[in-house]
Amino acid sequence: MSESVAHSQDPSATASGALIRVRGLVQGVGFRPNVWRLAQALGLAGSVRNDGDGVLIRAWGEPEALAELCRQVCDDAPPLARIDALERSDWDGAGRSDDFVIEHSATTSVHTGVVPDAATCQACLREIQDPGDRRHRYPFTNCTHCGPRLSIVRAIPYDRANTSMSVFPMCPDCEREYRDPSDRRFHAQPNACPVCGPRVWLERADGTPLDPAREGAVDPIAAASRLLAAGRIVALKGIGGFHLACDATDADAVAELRRRKGRYAKPLALMARDLDVIARFAELDDASTALLRAPAAPIVLLPMRPGAGLAPAVAPGQTTIGCMLPYSPLHHLLLADWDRPLVMTSGNRSEEPQCIDNADARARLAGIADALLLHDRDIINRVDDSVTRVMDGAPRLLRRARGFAPAPLTLPAAFAPLPPVLAMGGELKNSICLLKDGQAVLSQHLGDLHDAATAREFEHTIGLYRTLYQHLPAAVAVDAHPGYHASRVGRQLAAEWGIPVVALQHHRAHIAAVLADNARAPGAPPVLGIALDGSGYGDDGSVWGGEWFVGGYTDLRRVARLRQVPLLGGSKAILEPWRVLFAHLDAALGWDAFRRDFGDLPMARALAARPVELLRRMAAGGINAPLTSSCGRLFDAVAAALGICADRIAYEGQAAIELETRCGPLVGVAGYPFAVVDDGAMAVLDPAPMWRALCDDLAGGAQAGLVAMRFHAGLAEAVTGLSADLAAAHDIGTVALSGGVFQNRTLFEALSTRLREVGLSVLSHGRVPSNDGGLALGQAVAGGLCLSESPWHG
């Protein structure tokens, strides 16, 4: 938060006026009544109102009281508020009243933001638990400190008429709360109670009503809890979408959920009543506890306690589990009597988007759930659960959605004058981003655009965000890949609107994203950017994924890469790691020499049963075998060498994730060697020595855990060594890390530690994911800078 003061006051004056502008997330969070209470207590006259720039305060009184108001506005803001700037100037008091009042919102162009959905506050939780309160067991209880926001909003301003609550007229009691500035529900747009608000009910999978009384329950939520305790699967409508729930300790129920959902390998998220329950199944530290308790209430990846009693199918092949606390009154009521966690996974079949509509849920989830817990408050915008993990001592977002989006990301002052940009993101883990007024608004996680329903939602979200923020782009920023759906839509929109397209190479956008994530000024000294991921379209048409760059937001020059190998079968190689293993072994050792020296290894026998000669001809002729420098594929190959997901992966990153689970602490572990060679254009990090050493280890009987640790340690050492040499050669002191590979905690922490030990500063992601979920941020900021420097602008 910054404060700028432009005024001159006569200290001897008994009273004076101040015009106070507050910018940030200050609407729909109880900011105006908080200012009203502070001003009343300080004896000030004037007014406070919302407008398109945030909150405007006109205050008249003693100079000391005015100064105190500015201090308290910043120090005692409501829980969900975020103040980015406070600007104060003189006010002559024209038209002032003798009291301090809350004025109606002004209708001007929008420069403020929409607050993310927030977990139930303690005051509302006490009400639903109190038998004497009129909101006892009411699952839609909320106030200005908590409840739905993005998930129910259609337009700005954030008024009830522009939300899905518009069809629920408030009863006299709720209306009184809504109109009373001293009440915490003053202008709480989703305010409701059992008399006037949404209702909840329970249905069987065939659509017939289920009577709670026949289940011996007081209401539909209690009846759903009884079904879950009996081993049933229940679909429930939450804040931003449907969940599928079952008892996480019931092996049969979890296995049946996986079978019906068609999700056989990917870990399932858990929800637990409180921290004590989570602590019985997972290891907690202070940072993870703070994340779980935050208003965002994300899923937090935690080390699993062995033998804690979870069903084995909750997280097969994993050493971590994703846990969250209840974040809506419905969830709190459902879990009130549970001393064990519930599986709380997205309400959809595998690879489909999460259901948000009752009719859609009846159609798509009836074959999965035994019963559906429904309500009649429409979800306007799908908002998935956010996923976080503490790495290198700090919280990191792996998926940015509920609780975080669409809170704007503050950027350095140099971005303020840039033209507005719409950034389309990538093909996987898509999100979009708006650059406007020196801020970046990154949407919630949308998903993979190869799914038709997700692609439709992607286009809906573009319209929604342009409406919410009255965004008129001067350019559209897209990934340089010609085949991405997001890029095609971006080009079509740009042509329709008559504005230019800025095409940005995938990995340069990653590095721009981590620079923006760390609020690095455009004019700062150059960095050494390291982008490690699965794949991205390169300048030369090959598939990049292990790249080093030197420069800043818009002038990143590629100076090093991983050694390229062919992707045998193209996209098939991404799904079948054995193909990448063969390519790496053939490139590093030669297939014939590998068979001669290591033919007795299980991976050698398995590969020999494959169509090896066909693969060799494909590689030699470049037939459906594009070259790749992907670090993600290197992980896949090493995993396949150990028999991990060699035949096929069930979800993106599975092989690398399960390889990491084999790792223990890397302290004292001798890493495998890598070589650095010069191809005439740049330095190349060659894993050939690593493959020889790895095969020697396996031939000597080394266990998979040791091999996995030596690979992680060796890669961290090799990347550090090459980076230190490049940094010295280019007189650079800062390294910026981005790309999905850096979600691997073992590698990320080992590399960050080693880079700092050789004297380099490390920039990494915190506010946005390092994977493609943060790509649109990099596109937006780099696109805006490119546009400002081009003939297209001004």
C-alpha positions in Angstrom: 0.0 0.0 0.0 1.3 3.4 -0.9 0.2 6.8 0.4 0.6 10.1 -1.4 -0.2 13.4 0.3 -0.8 16.6 -1.6 -2.2 19.3 0.8 -1.2 22.3 2.9 -3.0 22.8 6.1 -3.0 25.7 8.6 -2.0 24.0 11.9 -3.9 26.7 13.8 -7.2 26.0 12.0 -9.8 24.5 14.2 -11.3 22.5 11.3 -10.3 21.5 7.8 -11.3 19.1 5.1 -9.7 16.1 3.5 -10.5 14.3 0.2 -9.3 10.7 0.7 -9.2 8.3 -2.2 -8.7 4.6 -1.3 -7.8 2.2 -4.1 -7.7 -1.6 -4.0 -10.1 -4.3 -3.1 -12.4 -2.0 -1.1 -15.9 -2.7 -2.4 -18.2 -5.5 -1.2 -16.1 -6.0 1.9 -17.7 -3.7 4.5 -15.3 -0.9 3.8 -17.8 2.0 3.8 -19.4 1.1 7.1 -16.0 0.6 8.6 -15.0 4.1 7.5 -18.4 5.4 8.8 -17.8 3.9 12.3 -14.2 5.3 12.4 -15.4 8.8 11.3 -18.2 8.8 13.9 -15.9 7.9 16.7 -13.5 10.7 15.6 -16.2 13.3 15.5 -15.8 14.0 11.8 -18.5 15.1 9.3 -18.6 14.3 5.6 -19.4 11.2 3.5 -18.0 8.0 2.1 -19.1 6.3 -1.2 -18.1 3.7 -3.8 -17.2 4.7 -7.3 -15.3 3.3 -10.3 -11.9 4.0 -8.7 -12.6 2.5 -5.3 -13.8 4.4 -2.2 -14.0 8.2 -1.9 -14.0 9.8 1.5 -14.9 13.5 2.2 -14.1 14.3 5.8 -14.3 17.6 7.8 -12.9 18.1 11.3 -9.8 18.7 13.4 -6.5 18.1 11.6 -5.5 15.5 14.2 -8.7 13.6 13.7 -8.3 13.6 9.9 -4.8 12.3 10.2 -6.0 9.6 12.6 -8.8 8.6 10.2 -6.2 8.0 7.4 -4.1 5.9 9.8 -7.1 3.9 11.0 -8.5 3.4 7.5 -5.2 1.6 6.7 -4.6 -0.2 9.9 -8.1 -1.3 10.8 -9.4 -2.3 7.4 -12.0 -5.1 7.1 -10.7 -8.7 6.8 -11.3 -9.1 3.1 -10.1 -5.6 2.1 -6.8 -4.9 0.4 -5.6 -1.3 0.2 -3.2 -0.7 -2.7 -3.1 3.1 -2.3 -4.4 6.0 -0.2 -4.2 9.5 -1.6 -5.2 12.6 0.4 -5.8 16.1 -0.8 -7.5 19.2 0.6 -11.3 19.6 0.5 -13.1 22.9 1.0 -16.1 21.2 2.6 -18.5 22.3 0.0 -21.9 20.8 0.5 -20.9 19.1 3.7 -23.5 18.0 6.3 -23.1 18.1 10.1 -23.0 14.3 10.2 -21.0 11.6 8.5 -23.0 9.6 6.0 -22.7 6.7 3.6 -23.7 7.8 0.0 -25.0 5.7 -2.8 -22.5 4.3 -5.3 -21.4 6.6 -8.1 -21.7 5.1 -11.6 -18.4 5.8 -13.4 -16.0 3.7 -15.3 -14.6 0.7 -13.4 -11.1 0.8 -12.0 -11.6 -1.3 -8.9 -11.9 -5.1 -8.5 -14.2 -7.9 -7.6 -13.4 -9.6 -4.3 -12.8 -13.4 -4.4 -15.1 -15.8 -2.7 -14.2 -16.1 1.0 -14.5 -18.8 3.6 -17.1 -18.5 6.4 -16.1 -16.1 9.1 -16.2 -17.0 12.8 -19.2 -14.8 13.5 -21.3 -16.5 10.9 -20.1 -19.9 12.0 -21.2 -19.2 15.6 -24.7 -18.2 14.3 -25.3 -21.4 12.3 -24.1 -23.4 15.4 -26.4 -21.5 17.8 -29.9 -23.1 18.3 -31.2 -19.8 19.5 -30.1 -17.8 16.4 -32.5 -17.2 13.5 -29.8 -18.6 11.1 -29.3 -21.8 13.0 -28.2 -24.5 10.5 -28.8 -22.1 7.6 -26.3 -23.1 4.9 -26.3 -19.7 3.1 -25.3 -17.5 6.0 -22.8 -14.8 5.1 -21.8 -11.2 5.8 -19.5 -8.6 4.4 -16.5 -10.6 5.9 -17.3 -13.9 4.1 -19.3 -15.7 1.5 -19.7 -15.9 -2.3 -18.5 -13.1 -4.6 -17.0 -14.0 -8.0 -19.1 -17.2 -8.2 -22.4 -15.3 -8.1 -21.6 -12.0 -9.9 -22.7 -11.0 -13.4 -21.6 -7.4 -13.7 -20.2 -4.3 -11.9 -21.1 -2.6 -9.6 -21.2 -5.5 -7.2 -24.9 -5.0 -6.2 -27.5 -7.6 -5.4 -29.3 -6.9 -8.7 -26.1 -8.0 -10.5 -25.8 -11.3 -8.7 -27.7 -14.6 -8.6 -29.3 -13.4 -5.3 -31.4 -10.9 -7.3 -34.3 -13.5 -7.3 -34.4 -13.6 -3.5 -36.1 -10.4 -2.1 -34.9 -9.8 1.5 -37.3 -10.2 4.4 -37.8 -7.2 6.8 -35.2 -8.6 9.2 -32.5 -9.1 6.5 -33.4 -5.7 5.0 -32.8 -4.0 8.4 -29.4 -5.6 8.6 -28.6 -4.6 5.0 -29.5 -1.0 5.7 -27.8 -0.6 9.0 -24.2 0.8 8.8 -23.5 -0.5 12.3 -24.3 -4.1 11.2 -21.7 -6.4 9.7 -24.3 -7.3 7.0 -24.6 -3.7 5.8 -24.7 -4.0 2.0 -23.8 -7.7 2.1 -25.2 -8.5 -1.3 -25.8 -12.3 -0.7 -27.5 -11.6 2.7 -30.3 -14.0 3.4 -32.0 -16.2 6.0 -34.3 -19.2 6.1 -37.3 -16.9 5.6 -36.2 -15.2 2.4 -33.1 -16.9 1.0 -32.1 -20.0 -1.0 -33.1 -23.4 0.2 -31.3 -26.8 0.1 -32.8 -30.3 -0.6 -31.7 -33.8 -1.2 -32.5 -36.0 -4.2 -31.8 -39.6 -5.1 -29.8 -40.2 -8.2 -33.0 -40.8 -10.2 -34.3 -37.3 -9.2 -36.9 -38.4 -6.6 -36.9 -36.3 -3.4 -35.3 -37.8 -0.4 -37.2 -37.1 2.9 -34.7 -36.3 5.7 -37.1 -37.5 8.4 -37.1 -41.0 6.9 -33.3 -40.9 7.3 -33.7 -39.9 11.0 -32.2 -36.5 10.2 -33.2 -32.9 11.1 -32.6 -31.5 7.6 -31.2 -32.4 4.1 -27.6 -31.7 5.1 -27.8 -34.0 8.2 -29.4 -36.7 5.9 -26.6 -36.4 3.4 -24.1 -36.9 6.3 -25.9 -40.1 7.2 -25.7 -41.3 3.7 -21.9 -40.6 3.6 -21.5 -42.5 6.9 -23.3 -45.5 5.3 -20.7 -45.6 2.5 -22.7 -43.7 -0.1 -21.4 -41.2 -2.6 -23.0 -37.7 -2.5 -22.8 -34.9 -5.0 -23.2 -31.5 -3.4 -23.5 -28.1 -4.8 -21.0 -25.7 -3.2 -19.8 -22.2 -3.8 -18.2 -22.4 -7.2 -19.3 -25.8 -8.4 -20.3 -29.3 -7.4 -18.2 -31.7 -5.3 -18.4 -35.5 -5.1 -18.0 -36.7 -1.5 -17.5 -40.0 0.3 -15.9 -41.2 3.5 -12.1 -41.0 2.9 -11.5 -43.9 5.3 -13.9 -46.3 3.5 -11.8 -48.2 1.0 -14.9 -49.6 -0.9 -16.5 -46.2 -1.2 -13.3 -44.5 -2.5 -12.7 -47.3 -5.0 -16.3 -47.1 -6.2 -16.0 -43.3 -6.6 -12.9 -43.8 -8.7 -14.6 -46.4 -10.8 -17.7 -44.3 -11.5 -15.9 -41.1 -12.0 -13.3 -42.7 -14.3 -10.4 -41.2 -12.4 -8.1 -44.1 -11.5 -4.8 -42.5 -10.5 -4.9 -38.8 -9.8 -5.0 -38.0 -6.1 -8.4 -37.0 -4.5 -8.7 -33.9 -2.3 -9.9 -34.2 1.2 -12.0 -31.9 3.5 -11.8 -32.2 7.2 -13.9 -30.6 10.0 -10.9 -28.9 11.7 -7.1 -28.9 12.1 -7.2 -31.6 14.7 -8.7 -34.0 12.2 -6.2 -33.0 9.5 -3.3 -33.4 11.9 -4.2 -37.1 12.4 -3.7 -37.8 8.8 -1.1 -35.3 7.6 1.9 -33.4 9.0 1.2 -29.7 9.7 3.6 -26.8 10.1 2.9 -23.1 10.9 3.0 -22.0 7.2 0.6 -24.8 6.1 -1.7 -24.1 9.0 -1.9 -20.4 8.1 -2.8 -21.4 4.6 -5.6 -23.7 5.7 -7.0 -21.0 8.0 -6.8 -18.2 5.5 -10.0 -16.7 4.0 -9.1 -18.3 0.7 -9.3 -21.8 2.4 -7.4 -23.5 -0.4 -6.4 -27.1 -0.8 -2.9 -27.5 0.8 -0.6 -30.3 -0.2 0.7 -31.9 3.0 3.0 -34.8 3.9 0.9 -37.9 4.6 1.1 -39.7 7.9 1.8 -43.4 7.0 -0.7 -45.8 8.4 -3.2 -43.1 9.4 -6.2 -45.0 8.1 -7.0 -43.3 4.8 -8.3 -45.5 2.0 -5.3 -46.5 -0.1 -7.1 -45.2 -3.3 -7.2 -41.7 -1.9 -3.7 -40.9 -3.2 -2.1 -43.9 -4.8 1.6 -43.7 -5.3 1.8 -40.5 -3.3 3.4 -39.3 -0.1 1.3 -36.2 0.1 -2.4 -35.5 0.3 -4.4 -32.4 -0.5 -6.4 -31.2 2.5 -8.8 -28.3 3.0 -11.1 -27.0 5.7 -14.8 -26.3 5.3 -15.3 -22.9 3.6 -19.1 -22.6 3.4 -21.8 -23.0 6.0 -23.0 -26.1 4.1 -19.6 -27.7 4.3 -19.4 -26.9 8.0 -22.8 -28.4 8.7 -22.1 -31.5 6.7 -18.8 -32.2 8.5 -19.9 -31.2 12.0 -20.0 -34.7 13.3 -17.1 -36.2 11.3 -13.9 -37.1 13.1 -12.4 -38.2 9.8 -12.0 -36.5 6.5 -14.3 -36.7 3.5 -13.1 -37.0 -0.1 -14.2 -33.8 -1.7 -13.3 -34.0 -5.4 -14.6 -32.0 -8.3 -18.1 -32.9 -9.4 -17.5 -34.2 -12.9 -16.4 -37.2 -14.9 -12.6 -37.4 -15.4 -11.3 -34.7 -17.7 -14.6 -32.8 -17.9 -15.2 -29.4 -16.3 -16.9 -29.3 -12.9 -20.7 -29.1 -12.9 -22.3 -25.8 -11.7 -25.9 -26.2 -12.8 -28.6 -28.5 -11.1 -29.9 -29.9 -14.4 -26.3 -30.5 -15.7 -25.4 -32.2 -12.4 -28.5 -34.5 -12.6 -27.5 -35.5 -16.1 -23.8 -35.9 -15.6 -23.5 -37.0 -12.0 -26.5 -39.3 -11.7 -24.3 -42.3 -12.7 -21.7 -41.4 -10.2 -23.5 -40.1 -7.1 -26.1 -42.1 -5.1 -27.7 -38.8 -4.0 -27.5 -35.1 -4.8 -27.5 -32.3 -2.2 -28.8 -29.3 -4.2 -29.8 -25.7 -3.7 -31.5 -23.0 -5.7 -28.8 -20.2 -5.6 -27.4 -20.2 -9.1 -23.6 -20.5 -9.6 -22.9 -17.9 -12.3 -19.1 -18.5 -12.7 -17.4 -21.9 -12.1 -14.6 -21.4 -9.6 -12.6 -24.5 -8.7 -10.7 -25.0 -5.5 -7.3 -23.4 -5.3 -4.3 -25.6 -4.7 -1.2 -24.5 -2.7 2.0 -26.0 -1.3 4.6 -24.6 1.0 8.0 -24.8 -0.7 11.3 -23.2 0.1 9.7 -21.7 3.2 6.9 -19.8 1.4 3.4 -20.6 0.2 3.2 -21.3 -3.5 0.0 -21.4 -5.7 -0.2 -24.5 -7.9 -3.8 -23.6 -9.0 -5.2 -20.1 -8.6 -8.9 -20.1 -8.3 -11.4 -19.8 -5.4 -10.3 -17.4 -2.8 -7.6 -15.8 -4.9 -9.1 -14.9 -8.2 -9.8 -12.3 -9.5 -7.9 -10.2 -6.9 -5.8 -7.9 -9.1 -2.0 -8.3 -8.9 -0.2 -5.0 -8.2 2.6 -4.2 -10.6 5.4 -1.6 -10.6 4.5 2.0 -11.3 6.0 1.8 -14.8 3.0 -0.4 -15.9 0.4 2.3 -15.0 0.5 4.2 -18.4 0.6 1.0 -20.6 -2.3 0.4 -22.9 -4.9 -2.3 -21.9 -4.2 -5.8 -23.0 -6.2 -9.0 -23.1 -3.9 -12.1 -22.7 -5.3 -15.4 -23.7 -3.0 -17.8 -21.8 -2.0 -21.3 -23.0 -3.7 -24.6 -24.0 -3.4 -26.3 -20.6 -4.3 -25.0 -17.2 -5.7 -22.0 -19.0 -6.4 -18.7 -17.4 -6.8 -15.3 -19.0 -5.4 -12.0 -17.9 -6.4 -8.3 -18.3 -3.8 -5.6 -18.1 -5.4 -2.3 -17.1 -4.6 0.8 -15.0 -1.2 -0.7 -13.9 -2.8 -3.9 -12.5 -3.0 -7.4 -13.8 -6.3 -9.2 -13.3 -5.7 -13.0 -13.7 -8.8 -15.1 -14.0 -9.6 -18.2 -12.1 -8.2 -21.5 -13.4 -10.3 -22.6 -16.4 -8.6 -25.9 -17.3 -7.5 -27.6 -20.5 -8.9 -26.2 -23.7 -8.9 -29.5 -25.6 -12.2 -30.1 -23.7 -15.1 -28.5 -25.7 -17.0 -27.5 -22.6 -13.9 -25.9 -21.1 -13.3 -24.1 -24.4 -16.8 -22.7 -24.2 -16.3 -21.5 -20.7 -13.0 -19.9 -21.7 -14.9 -17.8 -24.2 -17.6 -17.0 -21.7 -15.0 -15.9 -19.2 -13.4 -13.5 -21.7 -16.8 -11.7 -22.0 -17.4 -11.8 -18.2 -14.1 -10.2 -17.3 -14.4 -7.6 -20.1 -17.8 -6.7 -18.6 -16.7 -6.8 -15.0 -13.8 -4.5 -15.6 -15.1 -2.5 -18.6 -12.0 -3.6 -20.4 -11.4 -2.3 -24.0 -8.2 -3.9 -25.1 -5.7 -2.1 -27.3 -4.2 -5.5 -28.3 -4.6 -9.2 -27.7 -1.6 -11.2 -26.5 -1.3 -14.9 -27.5 1.1 -17.8 -27.3 3.2 -18.1 -30.5 1.9 -21.7 -31.0 -0.2 -21.6 -34.2 -2.5 -24.5 -33.1 -3.5 -23.4 -29.6 -7.3 -22.9 -29.3 -6.6 -19.8 -27.1 -4.4 -18.3 -29.7 -6.9 -18.9 -32.5 -9.7 -17.3 -30.5 -7.4 -14.4 -29.6 -6.5 -13.8 -33.3 -10.2 -13.9 -34.2 -11.2 -11.4 -31.5 -8.3 -9.1 -32.5 -9.5 -9.2 -36.2 -13.1 -8.5 -35.1 -12.1 -5.6 -33.0 -9.5 -4.2 -35.4 -6.6 -4.3 -32.9 -3.1 -5.9 -33.2 -2.0 -9.3 -31.9 1.2 -9.7 -29.9 2.5 -13.3 -30.2 4.8 -14.3 -27.4 7.0 -17.4 -27.2 5.8 -19.7 -24.5 8.9 -19.7 -22.2 9.6 -16.0 -22.6 6.1 -15.5 -21.3 6.9 -17.8 -18.3 9.9 -15.6 -17.4 7.9 -12.4 -17.8 5.3 -13.9 -15.5 7.8 -14.6 -12.7 9.2 -11.1 -13.1 5.7 -9.6 -12.7 4.9 -12.0 -9.9 7.9 -10.4 -8.0 6.9 -6.9 -9.1 10.2 -6.4 -10.9 10.4 -3.0 -12.6 10.8 -3.1 -16.4 14.0 -1.0 -16.2 15.7 -3.3 -13.7 19.0 -5.1 -14.5 18.6 -8.2 -16.7 18.0 -11.6 -15.2 19.0 -15.1 -16.1 15.6 -16.7 -16.7 15.4 -20.5 -16.4 12.2 -22.1 -17.9 11.7 -25.8 -17.2 8.4 -27.4 -18.2 6.8 -30.0 -20.4 6.6 -28.3 -23.7 6.2 -25.0 -25.5 6.5 -23.9 -29.2 10.0 -22.7 -29.8 11.3 -20.0 -32.2 12.7 -22.8 -34.5 9.5 -24.8 -34.5 10.9 -27.5 -32.2 9.4 -28.3 -28.8 11.2 -26.3 -26.1 11.1 -27.0 -22.3 14.5 -26.7 -20.8 15.7 -23.1 -21.6 18.0 -20.4 -20.3 17.4 -16.7 -21.2 19.2 -13.4 -20.5 17.2 -10.1 -20.4 14.0 -8.6 -19.1 10.3 -8.6 -20.0 10.7 -8.0 -23.7 14.3 -8.7 -24.7 14.9 -12.3 -23.5 17.7 -13.9 -25.5 18.1 -17.7 -25.4 21.6 -18.6 -24.2 21.4 -22.3 -23.3 19.1 -25.3 -23.4 18.8 -29.0 -22.5 20.0 -31.5 -25.2 17.3 -32.2 -27.7 15.8 -35.7 -28.3 13.1 -36.7 -30.7 9.5 -37.0 -29.4 8.8 -40.4 -31.1 5.2 -40.5 -32.1 4.7 -36.8 -31.4 2.1 -36.2 -28.7 2.0 -40.0 -28.0 5.4 -39.6 -26.4 3.9 -37.3 -23.8 1.4 -40.0 -22.8 3.7 -43.0 -23.1 7.0 -42.3 -21.3 8.7 -45.4 -22.6 9.0 -43.6 -26.0 11.0 -40.8 -24.4 13.1 -43.2 -22.4 14.1 -45.0 -25.7 14.9 -41.6 -27.3 17.1 -40.6 -24.4 19.0 -43.9 -24.2 19.5 -44.0 -27.9 20.8 -40.4 -27.9 23.0 -40.8 -24.9 24.4 -44.3 -25.3 23.2 -45.6 -28.6 20.6 -48.4 -28.7 23.0 -51.2 -29.7 25.6 -50.2 -27.1 22.9 -49.9 -24.4 21.6 -53.4 -25.3 25.2 -54.8 -25.2 26.1 -53.2 -21.8 22.7 -53.2 -20.0 20.6 -55.8 -21.8 19.6 -57.6 -18.6 18.0 -54.6 -17.0 14.2 -54.8 -16.9 13.8 -51.5 -18.9 16.1 -53.0 -21.6 13.9 -56.1 -21.9 10.7 -54.0 -21.9 12.0 -51.7 -24.6 13.3 -54.6 -26.7 9.7 -55.8 -26.9 8.7 -52.5 -28.5 8.9 -51.6 -32.3 12.5 -50.3 -31.8 13.5 -50.4 -35.5 10.4 -48.4 -36.5 11.2 -45.9 -33.8 14.8 -45.6 -35.0 13.7 -45.0 -38.6 11.2 -42.4 -37.3 14.0 -40.6 -35.5 16.5 -40.8 -38.4 14.0 -39.5 -40.9 12.3 -36.9 -38.6 9.0 -38.6 -39.2 6.5 -37.7 -36.5 9.4 -37.1 -34.3 9.9 -33.4 -33.5 12.9 -32.5 -31.4 12.4 -31.4 -27.9 14.6 -29.9 -25.1 11.9 -30.6 -22.5 12.9 -31.0 -18.9 9.5 -32.5 -18.2 10.1 -35.3 -20.7 13.5 -36.0 -19.1 11.7 -36.6 -15.8 9.3 -38.9 -17.7 12.2 -40.9 -19.1 13.9 -41.4 -15.7 10.6 -42.5 -14.2 10.1 -45.0 -17.0 13.6 -46.3 -16.4 12.5 -47.2 -12.9 9.3 -48.8 -14.1 7.1 -45.8 -13.1 4.3 -45.1 -15.5 6.4 -46.5 -18.3 3.5 -47.7 -20.5 1.2 -44.7 -20.1 0.4 -41.8 -17.7 -3.2 -41.3 -16.5 -2.8 -37.5 -15.9 -0.4 -34.8 -16.7 2.8 -34.9 -14.8 2.0 -38.3 -13.2 5.4 -39.9 -14.0 7.4 -37.0 -12.6 5.2 -36.7 -9.5 5.6 -40.4 -8.7 9.3 -40.2 -9.3 9.5 -37.4 -6.8 7.7 -39.5 -4.2 10.6 -41.9 -4.3 12.9 -39.2 -3.0 14.1 -38.7 0.5 16.3 -35.8 1.7 19.1 -35.0 -0.8 21.6 -34.1 2.0 24.8 -36.0 1.3 23.5 -37.6 -1.9 26.0 -37.7 -4.8 24.2 -36.5 -7.8 24.5 -38.0 -11.3 26.9 -36.1 -13.6 25.7 -34.0 -16.6 27.9 -32.4 -19.3 27.9 -28.9 -20.8 28.8 -28.7 -24.4 28.7 -25.9 -27.0 26.7 -26.5 -30.2 28.1 -23.4 -31.8 25.1 -21.2 -30.9 24.7 -21.7 -27.2 25.5 -23.9 -24.2 23.8 -27.3 -24.1 23.2 -29.2 -20.9 23.7 -32.9 -21.9 22.3 -35.7 -19.7 24.3 -38.4 -21.5 26.7 -39.0 -18.5 23.7 -39.2 -16.2 22.2 -42.0 -18.2 25.5 -44.0 -18.1 25.7 -43.6 -14.3 22.0 -44.4 -13.8 22.3 -47.6 -15.8 25.4 -48.6 -13.9 23.5 -48.0 -10.6 20.6 -50.2 -11.7 22.9 -52.9 -13.0 24.5 -52.8 -9.6 21.2 -53.4 -7.8 20.5 -49.8 -6.7 17.0 -49.2 -5.3 14.6 -46.8 -7.1 14.7 -44.4 -4.2 18.4 -43.9 -4.5 18.3 -43.5 -8.2 15.5 -40.9 -7.9 17.5 -38.9 -5.3 20.7 -39.0 -7.4 18.8 -37.8 -10.4 17.2 -34.9 -8.6 20.5 -33.9 -6.9 22.4 -34.2 -10.1 20.0 -32.1 -12.1 20.0 -29.4 -9.4 23.8 -29.4 -9.3 24.0 -29.3 -13.1 21.5 -26.5 -13.5 23.3 -24.5 -10.8 26.7 -24.9 -12.4 25.5 -23.9 -15.8 23.5 -21.0 -14.4 26.4 -19.7 -12.4 28.7 -19.8 -15.4 26.1 -18.0 -17.6 25.4 -15.4 -14.9 29.1 -14.7 -14.6 29.6 -14.4 -18.3 26.7 -11.9 -18.6 27.4 -10.1 -15.4 24.0 -11.0 -13.9 23.2 -11.4 -10.2 19.6 -12.6 -10.3 18.0 -15.8 -11.5 14.3 -16.1 -12.3 12.7 -19.6 -12.2 9.4 -20.5 -14.0 7.7 -23.5 -15.6 5.7 -26.4 -14.3 8.9 -28.4 -13.4 9.3 -26.0 -10.5 6.3 -27.4 -8.8 8.5 -30.4 -7.9 9.4 -29.4 -4.4 12.5 -31.6 -4.2 14.1 -30.0 -7.3 12.9 -26.5 -6.6 14.2 -26.4 -3.0 17.5 -28.0 -3.9 18.1 -25.7 -6.8 17.0 -22.5 -5.0 19.4 -23.4 -2.1 22.3 -24.1 -4.4 21.8 -20.9 -6.5 21.8 -18.8 -3.3 24.9 -20.6 -2.1 26.8 -19.5 -5.3 25.8 -15.9 -4.6 22.8 -15.5 -6.9 19.4 -14.0 -6.0 16.4 -16.2 -6.8 13.1 -14.9 -8.1 10.3 -17.6 -8.0 6.6 -17.7 -8.1 4.3 -17.0 -5.2 1.2 -15.2 -6.2 0.6 -17.1 -9.4 1.4 -20.7 -10.5 4.8 -21.5 -12.1 2.9 -23.8 -14.5 0.8 -22.6 -17.4 -1.8 -21.2 -15.0 0.5 -18.1 -14.8 1.3 -17.9 -18.5 -1.3 -15.2 -19.2 0.2 -12.9 -16.7 3.5 -13.0 -18.6 1.7 -12.5 -21.9 -0.2 -9.5 -20.5 2.8 -7.6 -19.1 5.2 -8.4 -21.9 2.5 -7.6 -24.4 1.7 -4.3 -22.9 5.4 -3.3 -22.9 5.8 -4.4 -26.5 2.7 -2.5 -27.5 3.9 0.7 -25.8 7.2 0.5 -27.7 5.6 -0.1 -31.1 4.0 2.1 -33.8 0.6 0.7 -32.8 0.6 2.8 -29.7 0.4 6.5 -29.5 
